[in-house]
Amino acid sequence: MTLGKIFGQVLKKIRIDQGLSQEQLAFESGFHRTYISLLERGQKNPSLKTIFQLSKTLKINPSDMLRRIEIQATKLQKDDHKERRHDR
């Protein structure tokens, strides 16, 4: 799984946990709803500026968002490593 897809999963979870629709997040952050959808599906990669703007809108620290992405990516790497060892 790519980091873009992991970012999208994290963004979507935070948005849903806060009870926001894609449209609400888009309006409040100044982005188009289609762009939010593309981010959540991992079809677009956010710039650093975008991460900061979305974090501000979602009222979380950008470092918290990045930490969640890092945790998920690390977990997937470990799972992938276990799977490869098991296939030997």
Backbone as a ProteinNet text record, in pm:
[ID]
protein_1_A
[PRIMARY]
MTLGKIFGQVLKKIRIDQGLSQEQLAFESGFHRTYISLLERGQKNPSLKTIFQLSKTLKINPSDMLRRIEIQATKLQKDDHKERRHDR
[TERTIARY]
85.3	0	89.9	51	132.2	106.1	200	180.2	60.4	36.4	-80.4	-210.8	-217.7	-338	-351.3	-239	-241.9	-286.5	-231.8	-275.1	-426.1	-476.6	-619.8	-703.4	-659.2	-731.4	-733	-617.5	-607	-695.7	-688.8	-771.3	-919.4	-961	-1102.2	-1146.7	-1062.7	-1098.8	-1113.8	-1019.7	-1027.5	-1154.2	-1180.6	-1298.4	-1426.6	-1437.9	-1558.8	-1572	-1460.1	-1462.9	-1512.8	-1490.2	-1535.7	-1675.2	-1734.9	-1871.1	-1884.1	-1777.2	-1779.5	-1798	-1872.4	-1880.9	-1762	-1738	-1632.5	-1663.2	-1788.8	-1828.8	-1801.7	-1832.3	-1806.7	-1657.5	-1577.4	-1432.6	-1379.7	-1428	-1384.2	-1417.4	-1539.4	-1581.6	-1498.6	-1481.9	-1411	-1261.3	-1205.3	-1061.2	-1026.2	-1125.8	-1100.6	-1063.5	-1075.3	-1047.9	-1179	-1171	-1289.5	-1319.7	-1446.5	-1485.7	-1422.8	-1411.3	-1349.8	-1204.9	-1133.7	-994.3	-986.4	-1077.2	-1081.7	-1104.7	-1196.5	-1224.1	-1100.2	-1030.2	-908.4	-800.6	-788	-692.3	-729.4	-856.6	-900.8	-885.2	-891.2	-875.3	-729.6	-640.3	-499	-463.8	-550.4	-525.8	-451	-442	-361.7	-278.6	-157.7	-71.5	-74.2	-92.9	-102	35.1	36.6	158.4	167	279.8	296.3	197	178	82.1	-59.3	-95.1	-226.9	-242.9	-140.9	-146.8	-169.6	-98.6	-114.1	-253.4	-306.2	-439.3	-547.3	-538.2	-636.3	-627.9	-506.9	-488.8	-550.2	-529	-586.8	-739.1	-795.5	-940.5	-993.3	-920.7	-962.4	-923	-857.2	-817.2	-729.4	-632.1	-530.8	-394.7	-291.4	-157.7	-116.9	-49.2	-0.1	86.6	163.2	248.4	163.8	45.7	-43.2	-92	-126	-171.3	-58.2	61.5	176.2	213.6	197.2	226.3	131.3	5.1	-91.4	-54.4	-9	33.8	155.6	249.9	371.4	338	249.1	210.1	147.4	57.2	-8.4	91	181	281.2	373.8	415.6	503.2	432.9	306.4	228.2	219.3	193.1	182.6	315.7	425.9	558.5	585.7	550.4	571	486.8	359.7	271.2	325.6	375.9	431.2	555.9	639.2	760.6	724.8	626.4	582.3	530.1	453.3	395.5	504.4	607	717.2	792.8	816.2	886.6	804.2	672.7	583.1	579.2	596.6	591	716.1	821.3	947.7	938.6
-117.9	0	124.2	224.1	345.3	439.1	529	629.6	718	742.7	821.5	756.1	625.3	552.7	551.6	536.1	538.8	677.4	783.2	918.1	929.8	879.4	887.4	817.2	699.7	627	704.7	761.7	838.8	963	1033.8	1153.6	1119.3	1015	975.1	938.5	863.7	825.2	947.4	1040.4	1161.6	1240.1	1254.3	1328.9	1264.8	1134.3	1063.9	1069.9	1051.3	1059.2	1195.1	1298.9	1433.2	1463.8	1367	1383.9	1477.4	1487.6	1576.4	1497.3	1554.9	1497.4	1549	1487.3	1538.6	1683	1708.9	1843.5	1945.8	1909.3	2001	2026.8	1919.6	1935.8	2022.9	1998.2	2077.2	2224.6	2253.6	2392.2	2462.3	2394.9	2456.1	2470.9	2383.3	2388.7	2470.6	2498.6	2575.6	2490.7	2358.9	2269.2	2225.1	2172.8	2120.6	1980.9	1945.8	1814.9	1701.8	1721.5	1619.8	1595.2	1702	1688	1608.8	1636.1	1561.6	1412.9	1384.4	1246.8	1180.1	1251.4	1196.8	1168.7	1258.1	1236.6	1111.5	1100.3	987.5	854.8	854.8	731.3	706.6	796.5	779.5	806.7	876.8	906.3	1038.1	1116.7	1239.4	1238.8	1291.9	1305.8	1450.7	1473.2	1609.7	1675.6	1805.8	1881.7	1904.9	1951.7	1985.6	2094.9	2190.8	2299.2	2242.4	2144.5	2082.1	2008.7	1935.2	1863.8	1962.2	2073.2	2172.5	2235.1	2264.3	2324.8	2227.8	2103	2003.9	1981.6	1976.1	1958.2	2074.2	2193	2312.4	2303	2267.3	2255.6	2146.5	2036	1923.5	1941.1	2052.7	2086.7	1979.3	1931.5	1840.8	1893.3	1854.8	1894.5	1816.8	1881.4	1808.1	1689	1706.4	1596.1	1477.6	1502.8	1393	1315.9	1389.5	1323.9	1240	1297	1225	1104.8	1117.6	1005.5	889.4	919.7	814.4	744.4	823	765.7	676.7	725.6	648.5	517.1	520.9	400	298.6	346.3	257	197.9	282	235	132	156.4	64	-69	-62.6	-184.7	-264.8	-198.1	-268.3	-329.9	-260	-313.8	-439.9	-436.8	-554.4	-671.3	-643.3	-748.4	-807.5	-720.7	-765.4	-851.4	-809.3	-884.4	-1022.8	-1029.1	-1157.7	-1247.8	-1189.2	-1266.3	-1324.1	-1245.4	-1293.7	-1406.7	-1393.6	-1498.7	-1625.5	-1609.2	-1725.4	-1797.6	-1725.7	-1784.1	-1862.3	-1851.2	-1919.7	-2067.3
0	0	0	-76.5	-86.1	31.5	53.2	158.6	127.5	-1	-39.8	2.7	-14.3	27.2	179.8	247.7	394.4	441.9	380.1	415.3	397.4	286.7	259.4	364.4	408	512	643.1	676.6	800.8	792.8	681.8	664	676.6	609.7	612.6	754	826.4	963.8	1052.9	1043.4	1125.2	1090.2	960	914.3	966.7	951.6	996.5	1148.2	1219.6	1366.3	1414.2	1333.9	1370.8	1316.2	1249.4	1200.5	1081.7	1003.2	887.1	758.5	666.8	532.9	452.4	337.9	249.7	210.7	185.3	144.6	255.8	379.2	490.8	507.2	500.8	513.7	400.4	280	165.2	185.2	223.2	241.7	348.9	461.9	574.4	548.8	466.4	440.2	316.1	233.5	112.3	-8.3	4.6	-106.3	-170.1	-290.3	-359.6	-306.1	-301.2	-250.7	-332.8	-461.6	-547	-506.6	-469.7	-427.1	-296.2	-203	-77	-107.7	-198.9	-237.8	-298.3	-385.3	-446.7	-341.6	-243.5	-134.5	-55.3	-19.4	62.8	-9.1	-141.1	-217.5	-256.8	-217.1	-246.6	-391.1	-461.6	-602.2	-621.9	-516.8	-515.5	-389.2	-398.2	-281.7	-235.6	-106.4	-57	-45.8	-65	-38.4	112.6	155.7	296.6	336.1	247.5	271.6	289.6	207.1	216.7	349.3	390.1	518.2	632.4	630.4	736	733.4	614.7	604.4	651.6	609.9	653.9	804.4	857.1	1002.2	1079.1	1029.8	1095.2	1095.3	981.9	970.7	1063.4	1072.5	1156.7	1303.3	1331.9	1469.6	1533.7	1453.8	1506.7	1462.4	1533	1493.3	1369.1	1274.6	1157.9	1199.9	1307.4	1354.2	1401.4	1456.9	1497.6	1375.5	1269.3	1146.9	1087.7	1082.1	1027.3	1113.7	1244.8	1334.8	1306	1283.1	1250.8	1120	1023.6	895.2	916.4	995.7	1023.8	1093.8	1191	1264	1169.2	1083.8	989.2	889.1	838.5	741.4	805.5	928.8	1000.2	1023.1	1060.4	1082.6	953.2	842.7	714.8	673	701	669.3	749.5	877.7	962.5	914.3	879.8	830.4	700.6	612.3	485.3	508.4	603.5	635.5	689.8	778.6	833.6	722.8	631.3	521.7	431.8	404.3	320.1	387.9	519.6	592.1	592.9	606.4	610.6	476.7	366.3	230.3	195.9	273.5	240.7	260.1
[MASK]
++++++++++++++++++++++++++++++++++++++++++++++++++++++++++++++++++++++++++++++++++++++++

